[in-house]
């Protein structure tokens, strides 16, 4: 598994999982409940992981579909 996104924003993490699923790439959300151990809310970012062979394509999918990226 390789990390393709790290974010403290749970909405962005959810968007990434859904976007990758639409592209046919299986992804998992890591560190989802770790913040409860530390009691820190968003201080510990969530990580989106994919299979190593899908990682470069997953990064491309996320980059090209990023709603936070300014339009050209």
Protein Blocks (a to p, Z undefined) as FASTA:
>chain_A
ZZfbdcfbfklmmmmmmmmmmnopacddehklmmmmnonojmpccdddddfklmmmmmmm
mmmmmmkbccZZ
